[in-house]
Amino acid sequence: MPTTSSGFLIQSTHGTWGNLEVVVPRPLGGLAHTWRDGDDPALPWVGPNYFGSGEVLGASLVQTTYGAVGKLAVVAREGNYLGYYERLD
């Protein structure tokens, strides 16, 4: 089922110049994460990396220093529940 919600974009502190990090719901379920390498002069996009499952109705992406420096955290509405995912570098 196609999604009608959009993704979420932030500039993280990963790398020297900071990377653009994007998380979007996938039409087939779950989420996709891709990022732009701000340290590479060609500014390539890397990914996507897929995670989560089920119908995702919306997602929010934040970078936090709680517990680990540079942790990316995603909170996503999955049906009637909230899913929480994190990535450490």
C-alpha positions in Angstrom: 0.0 0.0 0.0 1.5 3.4 -1.0 2.2 5.8 1.9 1.0 9.4 2.0 3.4 10.5 4.6 6.8 12.1 4.0 10.2 11.4 5.4 12.3 13.3 7.9 15.6 15.0 7.1 18.3 16.3 9.6 21.9 17.4 9.4 23.8 15.2 11.8 27.3 15.8 13.4 28.6 12.6 11.7 31.8 13.3 9.7 33.8 16.5 9.7 31.2 18.7 7.9 28.0 16.9 9.0 25.9 14.5 7.0 22.4 14.8 5.8 20.3 11.9 7.2 17.0 10.9 5.8 14.4 8.4 7.0 11.3 7.7 5.0 8.4 5.1 5.3 8.6 2.4 2.7 5.5 1.6 0.6 6.0 -2.1 1.3 6.4 -1.5 5.1 9.1 -0.5 7.4 11.5 2.4 7.0 14.5 3.3 4.8 17.5 5.3 5.9 19.9 7.1 3.5 22.5 9.7 4.1 24.7 12.1 2.2 28.4 12.0 2.9 29.3 15.7 3.6 33.1 14.9 3.7 33.2 13.5 0.1 33.6 16.3 -2.5 31.1 14.5 -4.8 28.5 14.5 -1.9 27.2 11.0 -2.7 24.1 9.5 -1.2 24.7 6.2 0.6 22.0 3.5 1.2 19.2 3.0 1.6 19.3 0.7 4.6 16.0 -0.9 5.5 14.7 -1.5 9.0 11.4 -1.9 10.8 8.3 -3.7 9.5 4.6 -3.2 9.0 2.7 -0.1 7.9 4.5 3.0 9.0 2.2 6.1 9.1 4.9 8.6 10.1 8.4 8.9 11.4 10.6 11.4 13.3 14.4 11.4 13.3 16.6 13.1 15.9 20.3 13.0 16.9 20.9 12.7 20.6 23.9 12.5 22.9 21.9 10.7 25.6 23.9 7.6 26.4 26.2 7.8 23.3 27.5 10.6 21.2 26.0 10.8 17.8 23.2 8.4 18.2 20.4 8.6 15.6 17.0 7.8 17.0 13.7 7.2 15.0 10.3 7.1 16.5 7.7 5.8 14.0 4.0 5.3 14.2 3.4 1.7 13.2 -0.4 1.0 13.2 -1.6 1.8 16.7 1.9 1.7 18.3 5.1 3.7 18.4 8.3 2.0 17.3 11.7 3.1 18.5 14.9 2.5 16.6 18.4 3.8 17.2 21.8 3.6 15.4 25.2 4.1 16.9 28.3 5.1 15.0 
